[in-house]
């Protein structure tokens, strides 16, 4: 366990200030506590979740000047003593000892070593209040007195509490300033009233300030009501003039209740025909967006328009969607699309291409569970780990109605990836809107909001990808299954995309609906197997249920780190290298691994490339995952076959699993080394990811221990079926007809620790070694599959 990366990198002065702890506890006297807390906060060596900013150091309760001066003098004396070169005053000898005896005695301080600080910090993260037994055990292990351990934890808790209070004070002060500014603006508006009829200055007369304020609020609410009614009229397709009345106290039989309830529109409901696939009527309960400015009303209008477009694209067949025999799937008729829909996010930017696809499938998950997964950014990323590099919810416009996700609107940011260094990550800012159309029928739509932010004057950056109304319509089926109709519609700039992948993306295969549905079906099947009480046939029966979960969690982290290294997402801070001795299509990047217990510390080098092979994806996947053929391409196999010693199934297909491999030709240096491997395959592509792991660490994991502290660096392969227009050869039959030979797009990626010191310099030899490794691996695969040409 190593939490001390940041401490070890501190300079001498900073480390000394961080590791000096008094042998006495914090007293109840606030002056002494403040002096010691200030001394600790000035230390850069401690790693805390909340660091007080420089501008806020004077916040909080201020003491008297004389009291503060005495505290300052005491702090300086303690700092002077703490910075002395001696760790223990008893260790001084000779004249220095005599001089020390002549000086007035002061309280002694002990300088803790970095290893002691690491152990103390590690235990503090797990248990801020250790009992006497834990303190005694820790003191013996660190060669400290029990009271030193006790006082360290007291000081650490006090420090954390003080910092949290400072942070809360800062937030409260900001909120207070905001309210004060709002109050001043209201007073200014009340001081210079404007007549709503003529536009001139209003004559207040004998009206009280309270009545004047109520009139202003009444006019504002009336404008907001008119705007919401206009949006509802547009969505429902009929005027709602009866609702656009003046704001007054609600009557018992009023058509519109302006209450804060589960349904802001009371009894307002209507039906929309959804066709035979989605049952009968649709109950439309529109969420009332809080009157928080024009931008939120624009978001509501955009959400309604996007939902209407998604539902129509999901249920309409020809002529909107045309079945293509050449590519074997549906193709969007752009002329019919332009006739049916008005662009809700503006016209397509110059130079952008359009990709559109639709796919329907049956998955083993009910509609409510799927909707909850899609509306939670973390669960959404876990459901599609190979497609979503990073995602977050930036704002919640509406959390839904009646305790459900019906009517929920939220703003999100996501980085979408295709596993190849030749395809850049797609960053999108979009609005996600969830709506229940009928019992057991839900729809979730995404649409980009960059155009709205440009209109509202908000700062924006250059957009390389725009998400037109896309998403899915989910309908419950018997036995816990759901029918999912997925629509993907995107406009993007292809100038940054390698020519090898341009046909794949323009055809709608790379980021298309087929890939989303295939990944969803595979992940739901995996979850169903994990929740089952029966162990699948072929699984290693000696592994306990907790051990299976730990191994799967470790494999999930391994695959996530592999994807982040291939696509250079912002999950890690990568630095791209432009070395002259590296092949043109090989991307080499480096990063520093510090304070991460799941990785070895040091300089990590990542190298990845993509090539086209005239081999089917299934044959290539079977070759790479077969442990008996691993010696034909893997240098870790030492020229011999691998043996599978553990197997955990993740799906009905035998290729979807997590395995633990051992080389049958291990040398003395690798006697304690195993290979953790995860393989998965669906209609959208396949993965083979592996990493060397220690036998003792895996024994802990297989017995149900925590896998977060198993250090590994993944490598592996990503396989994608090539699309129409890929560089495959053509063959002709006897009748003169020709057809293209299908192939695969193979991505090979390695992550290697080139130096165990994070501050070390990267050498040219390390880059050449990794470049040769990746080139040699590709050549071995081509030779084994007999496709050198």
Buried (B, 14 or more C-beta within 10 A) or exposed (E): EBBBBBBBBBEEEBBBBBBBBBEBBBEEEBBBBBBBBBBBBEBBBBBBEEEBEEEEEEBBEEBEEEEBEBBEEBBEEBBEBBEEEEEEBEEBEEEEEEEEEEEEEEEEBBBBEBEBBBBBBBBBEEEEEBEEEBBBBBBEEBEBEBEBBBBBBEBBBBBBEBBEBBBEBBEEEEEEEEEEEEEEEEEEEEEEBEEEEEEEEBEEEEBEEEEBBEBBEEEEBBEBBEBBBBBBBBBBEEEBEEBBBEBEEEEEEBBBBBEEEBBBBBEBBBEBEBEEEBBEBBEBBBBBBEBEEEBBBBBBBBBBBBBBBBBBBBBBEEEBBEEEEEEEBBBBBEEBBEEBBEBBBEEEBEEBBBBBBBBBBEBBBBBBBBBBBBBBBEEBBBBBBBBBBBBEBEEEBBBBBEEBBBBBBBBBBBBBBBBBBBBBBBBBBBBBBBBBBBEBBBBBBBBBBBBBBEEEEEEBEEBBBBBBBBBBBBBBBEEEBBBBBBBBBBBBBBEEBBEBBBBBBBBBBBBBBBBBBBBBBBBBBBBBBBEEEEBBEEBBEEBEEEBBBBBBBBBBBBBBBBBBBBBBBEBBEBEEBEEEEBBEEBBBBBBBBBBBBBBBBBBBBBBBBBBBBBBBBBEBBBBBBBBEBBBBBBEBBBEEBBEBBBBBBBBEBBBBBBBBBBBEEBEEEBEEBBBBBBBBBBBBBBBBBBBBBBEEBBEBBBEBBEBBEBBBBBBBBBBBBBBBEBEBEEEEEEEEEEEBEBBBBBBBBBBBBBBEEBEEEBEEEBBEBBBEBBBEBBEBBBEBBEBEE
